[in-house]
Amino acid sequence: MILENYLFQYFQYTSFRPGQKEVITSVLNGCHTMAMLPTGTGKSLCYQLPGYLLPGQVLVVSPLLSLMQDQVEQMKMNGEKSVVAINSFLSRVERIKVLKQLEKYKFIFISPETLANDLIIENLKRLNISLFVIDEAHCISQWGYDFRPDYIKLGAVRKSLGQPLTLALTATATKLVIQDITQTLELDRCKKVFASVDRPNIALAVRNIASHQEKWEILNEFVSKLEKPGIVYFSSKKMAEQAVSFLQNKGISKVMAYHGGMDQESRILIQQQFLHNQLDIICATSAFGMGVNKENIRFVIHFHMPQQMESYLQEIGRAGRDGKPSIAVLLYSTGDEQIAYQLAESEIPSSEQLDWLVEVMKTSKNFSVYQIPFQDEWKKIGGFTDIQWRMLCDYLLRMDERKDVQQIFSHYKKELESRRQLKREKISFMTSWSNSNSCRREHILTYFGEKELIDNRPENCCDICGLEWSKFDKTPDFAKNNDEFSWKQRLADILLN
């Protein structure tokens, strides 16, 4: 079988990107496959091409509605009609119709939450699922940067579907996370395919900034002069909204915010406007990322330091999908790490919250841990956030209700403390990376267990190794100003240290 012939037949491409052919070959050879391919290297091709060459259906688990819709629409635009997404966009009548005729679809996209529905599982059991695909597989691992409780149940779902041939895909994962993924899914004799996380066409830069006010001015300078389109990431919804007002007041009109607090229709509209060049700048939280398949994003700026290198790499990977020079800039001020620590703590229930809940449960007669998810009042009184409550409920539902409540919660506290410590370590690494005086790209590759670059650095590697700013801006004086600032700031950093 000459895969390049099928690649051209179905997608009109003449060659594979790094890692694609190895993954596809593994799947077609009947091997369960765990693949880590960097953002922008075409992970969807790794299940679409085998899907055309295998006899049955391809079931794709995807974490976001917008991601599913985007992939379905792209496939339809490319001529594939037998594709459907089973999600909340379907009306009740449409869902019933789809479930009755599931056999007619070749590619079925579905969310992990939907797979918790027994009726859905019963309908899927009718099919000949030739490939079970888990996109963004790092969401499975409790040690991953975007853990989602519904993903951890996919091992049981896979069993109920007869343990079909499985492909797990992610862009960024450490060895610990990859091990967790394969164990959770029970992928025996799993073939692992790792492509380098490095994106040579994305230059890396950190701008050390003295004050919060100066950071806003520097943001305006970059957004005004860097080649567009671009994305600016913030740690909060409020800051993303404020940035839009700030930039609009500076005369930048084609800019909008995107975050999880917006209604679904607004988010989809803004994403579509950005994809179709009606917007130049998106001021976003981490909610904006997966599924944004726009090839010509020229820059990604982080106004706040992310909590971990995995999410940073995922987000800057939105840039330069067309292979052209692009740049990722982190605006760092001393103390930014405190914001990251606070956010990390807010994602995990505190010991005080858990102790309070144990006492409440003890005073409730004949109470089962399985009733916890229905106690909205307890969630409010205990001050649990949505993510804290979801994590807690998922953990309790996996417990044996015959066990002592105190024992269950004691074990949960230990698990949370391990997670809390890991988050602190990741923030500490990001802080060290932001303040480093050595090659930023080498630090990233070392973090993911890859060999050092040595003499194989790209032309525009990072601000430490040297950047030709004229590659990324529209005005000649911007390059001069930033080169001047760069050496002055670097000298100041050295003297201060």
C-alpha positions in Angstrom: 0.0 0.0 0.0 1.5 3.3 -1.1 -0.1 5.8 1.4 1.0 8.8 -0.6 -1.3 7.8 -3.4 -4.3 7.7 -1.0 -3.2 11.0 0.6 -3.4 12.6 -2.8 -6.6 10.8 -3.8 -8.5 12.0 -0.6 -6.8 15.2 0.4 -4.8 16.4 -2.7 -1.6 16.5 -0.6 1.7 15.1 -2.1 3.6 14.4 1.2 3.0 13.8 4.9 4.0 16.1 7.7 6.3 14.8 10.4 4.8 11.9 12.4 1.6 11.6 10.2 2.7 8.6 8.1 4.1 6.7 11.1 0.8 7.1 13.0 -1.4 6.2 10.0 0.8 3.1 9.3 0.5 2.0 12.9 -3.3 2.3 12.9 -3.6 0.5 9.5 -1.5 -2.3 10.9 -4.0 -2.8 13.7 -1.9 -1.3 16.5 -3.4 0.8 19.3 -1.5 4.1 18.9 -0.6 6.9 21.3 0.6 9.9 19.2 2.0 13.2 20.3 2.2 15.6 17.4 2.7 19.3 17.8 -0.1 21.8 17.3 -0.5 22.7 13.7 0.9 19.5 12.2 -2.5 18.0 11.1 -3.5 15.5 13.7 -7.0 15.1 12.2 -5.5 13.6 9.0 -4.2 10.7 11.2 -7.7 9.4 11.7 -9.4 10.7 8.6 -7.2 8.9 6.1 -7.4 5.5 8.0 -11.1 6.1 8.2 -11.4 6.0 4.4 -9.3 2.8 4.2 -11.0 0.9 7.1 -14.4 -0.8 6.6 -16.4 0.4 9.6 -17.2 3.7 11.4 -14.7 6.1 13.0 -15.8 7.4 16.5 -14.0 10.6 17.5 -14.2 11.9 21.1 -13.7 15.6 21.2 -13.7 17.9 24.2 -15.3 21.1 22.8 -18.5 21.8 20.9 -16.8 24.4 18.8 -13.9 22.0 18.0 -16.4 19.4 16.9 -18.4 21.8 14.8 -15.3 23.2 13.2 -14.0 19.7 12.2 -17.4 18.6 10.9 -17.8 21.7 8.8 -14.3 21.4 7.4 -14.9 17.8 6.4 -18.2 18.7 4.7 -16.5 21.6 2.8 -14.0 19.0 1.6 -16.8 16.9 0.2 -17.4 14.4 3.0 -21.2 14.0 3.6 -21.2 11.0 5.9 -20.1 12.9 9.0 -22.1 14.0 12.1 -21.5 15.5 15.5 -23.7 14.2 18.3 -24.0 17.2 20.7 -26.3 19.9 22.1 -26.5 21.6 18.7 -28.8 18.8 17.6 -32.5 19.3 18.5 -34.3 16.4 20.1 -35.9 15.5 16.8 -32.6 15.7 15.0 -30.8 13.6 17.6 -33.5 10.8 17.4 -33.2 10.8 13.6 -29.3 10.6 13.7 -29.4 7.8 16.3 -31.8 5.8 14.1 -29.5 5.9 11.1 -26.1 5.9 12.7 -24.9 3.3 10.3 -25.0 5.7 7.4 -22.3 7.9 8.9 -18.6 7.1 8.4 -17.3 9.7 10.9 -19.1 10.3 14.2 -17.9 13.1 16.5 -19.1 13.0 20.1 -18.3 14.6 23.5 -17.2 12.6 26.5 -20.2 13.9 28.4 -22.6 12.5 25.8 -20.9 9.1 26.1 -22.1 9.0 29.7 -25.6 8.4 28.3 -26.6 4.7 28.3 -28.9 5.2 25.4 -26.1 6.6 23.3 -23.8 3.7 24.2 -26.5 1.2 23.3 -26.9 2.8 19.8 -23.1 2.9 19.3 -22.9 -0.9 20.1 -24.8 -1.6 16.9 -21.9 -0.2 14.8 -18.8 -1.7 13.5 -16.4 0.8 15.1 -13.1 0.3 13.2 -11.3 3.2 15.0 -12.0 4.8 18.3 -10.2 8.2 18.4 -9.6 10.3 21.5 -8.6 13.8 20.5 -6.8 16.0 23.1 -6.1 12.8 25.0 -4.1 14.7 27.7 -7.5 15.6 29.2 -7.6 12.0 30.5 -4.7 12.4 32.9 -5.1 13.9 36.3 -1.5 15.0 35.9 -2.2 16.7 32.6 -2.7 20.5 32.3 -6.3 20.3 31.2 -7.7 17.3 33.2 -11.5 16.7 32.6 -13.3 14.1 34.8 -15.5 12.9 31.9 -12.4 11.9 30.0 -11.2 9.5 32.7 -14.3 7.4 32.1 -13.3 6.7 28.4 -11.5 3.5 29.5 -14.8 2.1 30.7 -16.6 3.4 27.5 -14.0 1.7 25.3 -14.6 -1.6 27.2 -18.4 -1.3 26.7 -17.8 -0.8 23.0 -15.8 -4.0 22.7 -12.3 -2.5 23.0 -12.0 -1.2 19.4 -8.7 -0.2 17.7 -7.8 3.0 19.5 -5.9 6.2 18.5 -5.1 8.7 21.3 -3.9 12.1 20.1 -2.3 15.1 21.9 0.0 17.9 21.1 1.8 18.3 24.4 2.3 15.7 27.2 5.1 14.6 29.5 6.1 11.0 29.9 4.0 10.8 33.1 0.9 12.0 31.3 1.4 9.6 28.4 1.8 6.7 30.8 -1.4 7.7 32.6 -3.3 7.9 29.3 -2.3 4.4 28.1 -3.0 2.9 31.5 -6.4 4.5 31.8 -7.4 3.3 28.3 -5.9 -0.1 29.0 -4.0 0.0 25.6 -2.0 -3.2 25.6 0.9 -3.3 23.3 0.4 0.3 22.4 2.6 1.9 19.6 3.9 5.3 20.7 4.7 7.9 18.1 6.4 11.1 19.2 7.2 14.0 16.9 9.2 16.9 18.3 7.2 19.6 20.1 9.4 22.2 18.5 7.9 24.6 15.9 11.1 26.2 14.3 9.1 28.9 12.5 7.8 30.3 15.8 10.3 32.7 17.4 10.2 32.9 21.2 10.5 36.1 23.2 10.0 37.2 26.8 9.7 40.9 27.5 10.5 41.7 31.2 8.4 44.7 32.2 8.7 46.8 35.4 5.1 47.8 36.0 1.5 46.9 35.2 0.9 50.2 33.4 4.0 49.7 31.3 2.7 46.3 30.3 -0.4 47.8 28.8 1.6 50.2 26.8 4.0 47.5 25.6 1.0 45.4 24.6 -0.4 48.3 22.5 3.1 48.7 20.9 3.2 45.0 19.9 -0.4 44.7 18.7 -0.1 47.9 16.7 3.1 47.0 14.9 3.3 43.3 14.6 2.0 41.7 11.5 -1.6 40.5 12.0 -3.7 38.4 12.7 -2.9 37.6 16.3 -4.1 36.3 19.6 -3.5 37.8 23.0 -4.0 35.5 26.0 -5.1 36.7 29.5 -5.6 34.8 32.8 -9.1 36.2 33.4 -12.3 37.0 31.5 -12.4 40.5 33.0 -8.9 41.3 31.7 -9.7 40.1 28.2 -12.7 42.4 28.1 -10.6 45.3 29.5 -8.0 44.7 26.8 -10.6 45.1 24.0 -11.7 48.4 25.4 -8.1 49.5 25.9 -7.0 48.6 22.3 -10.2 50.1 20.8 -9.4 53.3 22.5 -6.0 53.2 21.0 -7.5 53.0 17.5 -7.4 49.2 16.9 -11.0 48.4 15.8 -11.0 44.8 14.6 -10.6 43.3 18.0 -12.9 41.2 20.2 -12.8 39.2 23.4 -13.4 35.4 23.7 -13.8 33.6 26.9 -15.9 30.9 28.7 -18.3 33.4 30.2 -19.8 34.2 26.9 -22.8 32.4 25.5 -22.2 29.6 23.0 -23.6 31.5 20.0 -21.4 34.6 20.6 -18.2 32.5 20.9 -18.9 30.7 17.6 -19.7 34.0 15.9 -16.4 35.6 17.1 -14.4 32.5 16.1 -15.9 32.5 12.6 -15.2 36.2 12.2 -11.6 35.6 13.1 -11.3 32.6 10.8 -12.7 34.7 7.9 -10.4 37.7 8.5 -13.2 40.0 9.8 -11.2 40.4 13.0 -7.5 41.0 13.4 -7.1 40.4 17.1 -8.7 38.1 19.6 -8.2 38.9 23.3 -8.9 35.5 24.9 -8.6 33.3 27.9 -7.4 29.7 27.5 -11.0 28.8 26.4 -9.9 30.0 22.9 -7.5 27.4 21.4 -8.6 23.9 20.5 -10.3 23.9 17.1 -9.0 27.2 15.9 -7.6 26.0 12.5 -6.4 29.3 11.1 -3.2 29.0 9.2 -2.0 32.6 9.0 -1.9 33.7 12.7 1.4 35.7 12.9 1.7 36.3 16.6 0.6 35.0 20.0 1.1 37.3 23.0 0.6 36.2 26.6 -0.3 39.1 28.9 0.0 36.8 31.9 2.3 33.9 32.4 0.5 30.5 31.9 0.5 28.0 34.8 2.4 25.4 32.8 4.6 24.9 29.8 2.1 22.4 28.2 -0.6 25.0 27.9 1.9 27.7 26.8 3.1 25.5 24.0 -0.5 24.5 23.0 -1.5 28.2 22.8 1.5 29.5 20.9 1.1 26.6 18.6 -1.9 28.5 17.1 0.7 30.7 15.2 2.4 29.9 12.0 0.5 26.9 10.8 1.3 27.9 7.2 5.0 27.4 8.0 5.8 31.1 7.7 7.7 33.1 10.3 5.6 33.9 13.4 6.4 35.0 16.9 5.3 34.2 20.5 5.8 36.9 23.1 5.4 36.6 26.9 5.0 39.9 28.8 6.4 39.1 32.2 6.5 41.3 35.3 7.9 40.2 38.7 5.0 38.8 40.7 3.0 37.5 37.8 3.6 34.0 39.1 1.4 34.9 42.1 -1.6 35.2 39.8 -0.8 31.7 38.5 -0.5 30.3 42.0 -3.8 31.8 43.0 -5.5 30.4 39.9 -4.1 27.0 40.6 -5.3 27.0 44.2 -8.8 28.1 43.1 -9.1 25.0 40.9 -8.7 22.6 43.8 -11.0 22.2 46.8 -9.4 23.3 50.1 -9.1 21.1 53.1 -11.5 23.4 55.0 -14.1 23.0 52.3 -13.8 19.2 52.4 -13.9 19.0 56.2 -17.1 21.1 56.2 -18.7 18.8 53.6 -17.8 15.7 55.7 -19.5 17.1 58.7 -22.6 18.0 56.7 -22.7 14.5 55.2 -22.3 12.9 58.7 -25.4 14.8 60.0 -27.5 13.7 57.0 -29.3 10.4 57.7 -28.9 7.5 55.3 -26.9 9.7 52.9 -24.9 8.1 50.1 -21.9 9.7 48.3 -23.8 9.1 45.1 -26.3 11.8 46.0 -23.6 14.5 46.2 -23.9 15.7 42.6 -27.5 16.7 43.3 -26.8 18.9 46.3 -26.6 22.3 44.7 -27.2 24.0 48.0 -24.1 22.4 49.5 -22.1 23.6 46.6 -23.2 27.1 47.1 -22.8 27.2 50.9 -19.4 25.5 50.7 -18.2 28.0 48.2 -17.2 25.4 45.6 -16.4 26.6 42.1 -17.9 24.7 39.2 -14.6 22.9 38.4 -14.0 22.1 42.1 -17.5 20.6 42.5 -17.2 18.6 39.2 -13.8 17.2 40.3 -15.2 16.3 43.7 -18.4 14.7 42.4 -16.5 12.6 39.8 -14.1 11.3 42.5 -16.9 10.4 44.9 -18.9 8.6 42.2 -15.9 6.3 41.6 -15.8 5.4 45.3 -17.4 2.4 47.0 -20.3 3.8 49.0 -19.8 1.2 51.7 -16.5 2.9 52.6 -16.4 5.3 55.5 -16.9 8.9 54.4 -14.0 10.1 56.5 -11.7 7.6 54.9 -12.8 8.5 51.4 -12.2 12.2 52.0 -8.8 11.6 53.7 -7.6 9.7 50.6 -9.0 12.5 48.4 -7.1 15.1 50.3 -3.8 13.3 49.7 -4.6 13.0 46.0 -5.4 16.7 45.8 -2.2 17.6 47.6 -0.2 15.7 45.0 -2.0 17.6 42.3 -1.4 20.9 44.1 2.3 20.2 44.4 2.6 19.3 40.8 0.9 22.6 39.8 3.3 24.5 42.0 6.3 22.8 40.3 5.0 23.7 36.9 4.5 27.3 37.8 8.0 27.4 39.3 9.4 26.1 36.0 7.5 28.7 34.0 8.8 31.5 36.3 12.4 30.2 35.9 11.9 29.9 32.1 10.7 33.5 31.9 13.7 34.8 33.8 16.3 32.6 32.1 19.3 34.0 30.3 19.8 30.8 28.2 18.1 29.5 25.1 14.4 29.4 25.7 13.8 26.7 23.0 16.4 24.4 24.6 14.6 24.7 27.9 11.3 23.7 26.4 12.8 20.7 24.5 14.5 19.5 27.7 11.2 19.8 29.6 9.6 17.4 27.2 12.6 15.0 27.3 14.0 15.9 23.8 17.7 16.4 23.0 19.2 19.8 23.1 19.3 21.9 20.0 23.1 22.4 20.1 24.0 23.9 16.7 20.6 23.2 15.1 18.8 26.4 16.2 16.5 28.1 13.7 17.5 31.5 12.3 15.1 33.3 14.6 15.3 31.1 17.7 14.5 33.3 20.7 15.3 36.7 22.3 18.3 35.2 24.1 19.9 33.7 20.9 18.9 36.7 18.8 15.8 37.8 16.8 15.5 39.7 13.6 12.4 41.7 14.6 11.9 42.9 11.0 10.6 39.4 10.1 7.6 40.0 12.3 6.7 43.7 12.2 5.4 46.1 9.7 7.4 49.2 10.5 11.2 49.5 10.2 11.7 51.5 13.4 10.0 48.8 15.5 12.9 46.4 14.9 15.4 49.1 15.9 13.5 50.1 19.0 13.1 46.6 20.2 16.7 45.6 19.5 17.8 48.6 21.5 15.4 47.8 24.3 16.5 44.1 24.3 20.2 44.7 25.0 19.5 47.4 27.5 16.9 45.3 29.3 19.3 42.3 29.2 22.1 44.3 30.7 19.9 45.6 33.4 18.7 42.1 34.2 22.3 40.9 34.5 23.4 43.8 36.7 20.3 43.3 39.0 21.0 39.6 39.4 
